[in-house]
């Protein structure tokens, strides 16, 4: 799954790190993230993420 990293980071604006997968997914949905981004974030493992870069790394592993 190819997700635009810039668009993904825009959809994660306002996340307070460290953040759980649940917090990340909820923030993306509230910000109106596109379906591809929501799908990628839904596929994240359940754990705490310490930065936007950590989320991006995990999403790129999934693709």
C-alpha positions in Angstrom: 0.0 0.0 0.0 1.5 3.3 -1.1 0.6 6.2 1.2 1.8 9.7 0.6 3.9 10.4 3.7 3.2 14.2 3.6 -0.6 13.6 3.5 -0.3 11.1 6.3 1.6 13.5 8.5 -1.0 16.2 7.8 -3.7 13.8 9.0 -1.8 13.2 12.2 -1.5 16.8 13.2 -2.5 17.2 16.8 -1.4 13.8 18.0 0.4 14.0 21.3 3.3 11.5 21.3 3.9 9.0 22.7 0.5 7.9 21.3 -1.3 4.6 21.0 -2.6 3.1 17.8 -6.1 4.0 18.9 -5.2 7.7 19.4 -3.4 7.9 16.0 -6.4 6.3 14.1 -8.9 8.5 15.9 -7.0 11.7 15.1 -6.6 10.7 11.4 -10.4 10.0 11.2 -11.3 13.3 12.8 -8.9 15.2 10.5 -10.6 13.7 7.4 -7.8 11.4 6.3 -8.3 9.7 2.9 -9.3 6.1 2.8 -5.8 4.8 1.9 -4.3 6.6 5.0 -7.1 5.2 7.3 -6.5 1.7 5.9 -2.7 2.0 6.5 -3.2 3.2 10.0 -5.7 0.6 10.8 -3.1 -2.0 9.9 -0.6 -0.7 12.4 0.4 -3.0 15.2 -1.1 -2.3 18.7 1.7 -0.4 20.5 2.8 3.1 21.5 4.4 5.3 18.9 6.9 7.9 20.1 6.9 10.1 17.0 5.4 10.8 13.6 8.5 9.2 12.1 7.8 6.0 14.0 4.3 5.8 12.5 5.7 6.4 9.0 8.4 3.7 9.5 5.7 1.2 10.5 3.4 2.1 7.7 6.2 1.7 5.1 6.9 -1.8 6.5 3.3 -2.7 5.8 3.5 -1.8 2.1 
